[in-house]
Amino acid sequence: MKTIVALTGLSTILVCLAASAQTQPRAAGSGLAERFKQLDRDGDGKVSATEFPGGQFKQIDKDGDGFATLEEAQAFYSGQRQPAPAMPPDPTAAATANASP
């Protein structure tokens, strides 16, 4: 009996935690802003090529001034997340579905 009560209480807590996590939306771009601040070691609001890990720095630095700003990073990464274009319908599938046996 004690086991059932304990399991019921635990499952209720887990359900509440899951519901709470789903109802707290994350601010758009907040993860990128946090990461940008981590990379900006000198705190000047810009990330230089020496502060930036990886090989995409030149792609992010659109104005070519040698520094990536948060706005440039947001523009770059928002372009990376574009949804794939919808596939056109397959004309042979419609013809096969309408064919009589």
CNS distance restraints for C-alpha pairs under 8 A (distance, minus, plus):
assign (resid   1 and name CA) (resid   5 and name CA) 6.44 0.50 0.50
assign (resid   2 and name CA) (resid   6 and name CA) 6.10 0.50 0.50
assign (resid   3 and name CA) (resid   7 and name CA) 6.05 0.50 0.50
assign (resid   4 and name CA) (resid   8 and name CA) 6.03 0.50 0.50
assign (resid   5 and name CA) (resid   9 and name CA) 6.13 0.50 0.50
assign (resid   6 and name CA) (resid  10 and name CA) 6.11 0.50 0.50
assign (resid   7 and name CA) (resid  11 and name CA) 6.04 0.50 0.50
assign (resid   8 and name CA) (resid  12 and name CA) 6.15 0.50 0.50
assign (resid   9 and name CA) (resid  13 and name CA) 6.31 0.50 0.50
assign (resid  10 and name CA) (resid  14 and name CA) 6.27 0.50 0.50
assign (resid  11 and name CA) (resid  15 and name CA) 6.16 0.50 0.50
assign (resid  12 and name CA) (resid  16 and name CA) 6.23 0.50 0.50
assign (resid  13 and name CA) (resid  17 and name CA) 6.20 0.50 0.50
assign (resid  14 and name CA) (resid  18 and name CA) 6.16 0.50 0.50
assign (resid  15 and name CA) (resid  19 and name CA) 6.15 0.50 0.50
assign (resid  16 and name CA) (resid  20 and name CA) 6.05 0.50 0.50
assign (resid  17 and name CA) (resid  21 and name CA) 6.19 0.50 0.50
assign (resid  18 and name CA) (resid  22 and name CA) 6.38 0.50 0.50
assign (resid  19 and name CA) (resid  23 and name CA) 6.32 0.50 0.50
assign (resid  20 and name CA) (resid  24 and name CA) 6.47 0.50 0.50
assign (resid  26 and name CA) (resid  30 and name CA) 7.30 0.50 0.50
assign (resid  29 and name CA) (resid  33 and name CA) 6.20 0.50 0.50
assign (resid  29 and name CA) (resid  74 and name CA) 7.34 0.50 0.50
assign (resid  30 and name CA) (resid  34 and name CA) 6.12 0.50 0.50
assign (resid  31 and name CA) (resid  35 and name CA) 6.19 0.50 0.50
assign (resid  32 and name CA) (resid  36 and name CA) 5.98 0.50 0.50
assign (resid  32 and name CA) (resid  74 and name CA) 7.44 0.50 0.50
assign (resid  33 and name CA) (resid  37 and name CA) 6.27 0.50 0.50
assign (resid  33 and name CA) (resid  70 and name CA) 6.88 0.50 0.50
assign (resid  34 and name CA) (resid  38 and name CA) 6.42 0.50 0.50
assign (resid  35 and name CA) (resid  39 and name CA) 6.31 0.50 0.50
assign (resid  36 and name CA) (resid  40 and name CA) 6.14 0.50 0.50
assign (resid  36 and name CA) (resid  47 and name CA) 7.56 0.50 0.50
assign (resid  36 and name CA) (resid  70 and name CA) 6.65 0.50 0.50
assign (resid  37 and name CA) (resid  41 and name CA) 7.57 0.50 0.50
assign (resid  37 and name CA) (resid  43 and name CA) 7.42 0.50 0.50
assign (resid  37 and name CA) (resid  45 and name CA) 7.69 0.50 0.50
assign (resid  39 and name CA) (resid  47 and name CA) 6.54 0.50 0.50
assign (resid  39 and name CA) (resid  51 and name CA) 5.95 0.50 0.50
assign (resid  39 and name CA) (resid  52 and name CA) 6.46 0.50 0.50
assign (resid  40 and name CA) (resid  44 and name CA) 6.96 0.50 0.50
assign (resid  40 and name CA) (resid  45 and name CA) 6.58 0.50 0.50
assign (resid  40 and name CA) (resid  46 and name CA) 6.22 0.50 0.50
assign (resid  40 and name CA) (resid  47 and name CA) 5.13 0.50 0.50
assign (resid  40 and name CA) (resid  48 and name CA) 7.93 0.50 0.50
assign (resid  40 and name CA) (resid  51 and name CA) 6.66 0.50 0.50
assign (resid  41 and name CA) (resid  47 and name CA) 7.94 0.50 0.50
assign (resid  41 and name CA) (resid  51 and name CA) 6.97 0.50 0.50
assign (resid  45 and name CA) (resid  69 and name CA) 6.72 0.50 0.50
assign (resid  45 and name CA) (resid  70 and name CA) 7.62 0.50 0.50
assign (resid  46 and name CA) (resid  67 and name CA) 5.78 0.50 0.50
assign (resid  46 and name CA) (resid  68 and name CA) 5.59 0.50 0.50
assign (resid  46 and name CA) (resid  69 and name CA) 4.86 0.50 0.50
assign (resid  46 and name CA) (resid  70 and name CA) 7.21 0.50 0.50
assign (resid  47 and name CA) (resid  51 and name CA) 5.82 0.50 0.50
assign (resid  47 and name CA) (resid  52 and name CA) 6.35 0.50 0.50
assign (resid  47 and name CA) (resid  67 and name CA) 5.41 0.50 0.50
assign (resid  47 and name CA) (resid  68 and name CA) 5.09 0.50 0.50
assign (resid  47 and name CA) (resid  69 and name CA) 6.45 0.50 0.50
assign (resid  48 and name CA) (resid  52 and name CA) 6.22 0.50 0.50
assign (resid  48 and name CA) (resid  66 and name CA) 6.15 0.50 0.50
assign (resid  48 and name CA) (resid  67 and name CA) 4.59 0.50 0.50
assign (resid  48 and name CA) (resid  68 and name CA) 6.36 0.50 0.50
assign (resid  49 and name CA) (resid  53 and name CA) 7.84 0.50 0.50
assign (resid  49 and name CA) (resid  57 and name CA) 6.35 0.50 0.50
assign (resid  49 and name CA) (resid  66 and name CA) 6.72 0.50 0.50
assign (resid  49 and name CA) (resid  67 and name CA) 6.78 0.50 0.50
assign (resid  52 and name CA) (resid  57 and name CA) 6.78 0.50 0.50
assign (resid  56 and name CA) (resid  60 and name CA) 6.35 0.50 0.50
assign (resid  57 and name CA) (resid  61 and name CA) 6.07 0.50 0.50
assign (resid  57 and name CA) (resid  68 and name CA) 7.37 0.50 0.50
assign (resid  58 and name CA) (resid  62 and name CA) 7.26 0.50 0.50
assign (resid  58 and name CA) (resid  64 and name CA) 7.40 0.50 0.50
assign (resid  59 and name CA) (resid  76 and name CA) 7.65 0.50 0.50
assign (resid  60 and name CA) (resid  68 and name CA) 6.32 0.50 0.50
assign (resid  60 and name CA) (resid  72 and name CA) 5.96 0.50 0.50
assign (resid  60 and name CA) (resid  73 and name CA) 5.73 0.50 0.50
assign (resid  60 and name CA) (resid  76 and name CA) 5.75 0.50 0.50
assign (resid  61 and name CA) (resid  65 and name CA) 7.12 0.50 0.50
assign (resid  61 and name CA) (resid  66 and name CA) 6.77 0.50 0.50
assign (resid  61 and name CA) (resid  67 and name CA) 6.16 0.50 0.50
assign (resid  61 and name CA) (resid  68 and name CA) 4.86 0.50 0.50
assign (resid  61 and name CA) (resid  69 and name CA) 7.65 0.50 0.50
assign (resid  61 and name CA) (resid  72 and name CA) 6.49 0.50 0.50
assign (resid  61 and name CA) (resid  73 and name CA) 7.89 0.50 0.50
assign (resid  62 and name CA) (resid  68 and name CA) 7.94 0.50 0.50
assign (resid  62 and name CA) (resid  72 and name CA) 6.79 0.50 0.50
assign (resid  68 and name CA) (resid  72 and name CA) 6.10 0.50 0.50
assign (resid  68 and name CA) (resid  73 and name CA) 6.71 0.50 0.50
assign (resid  69 and name CA) (resid  73 and name CA) 6.29 0.50 0.50
assign (resid  70 and name CA) (resid  74 and name CA) 6.05 0.50 0.50
assign (resid  71 and name CA) (resid  75 and name CA) 6.12 0.50 0.50
assign (resid  72 and name CA) (resid  76 and name CA) 6.10 0.50 0.50
assign (resid  73 and name CA) (resid  77 and name CA) 6.09 0.50 0.50
assign (resid  74 and name CA) (resid  78 and name CA) 5.88 0.50 0.50
assign (resid  75 and name CA) (resid  79 and name CA) 6.28 0.50 0.50
assign (resid  76 and name CA) (resid  80 and name CA) 6.55 0.50 0.50
assign (resid  77 and name CA) (resid  81 and name CA) 6.55 0.50 0.50
assign (resid  78 and name CA) (resid  82 and name CA) 6.99 0.50 0.50
assign (resid  90 and name CA) (resid  94 and name CA) 7.03 0.50 0.50
assign (resid  91 and name CA) (resid  95 and name CA) 6.45 0.50 0.50
assign (resid  92 and name CA) (resid  96 and name CA) 6.12 0.50 0.50
assign (resid  93 and name CA) (resid  97 and name CA) 6.15 0.50 0.50
assign (resid  94 and name CA) (resid  98 and name CA) 6.24 0.50 0.50
assign (resid  95 and name CA) (resid  99 and name CA) 6.20 0.50 0.50
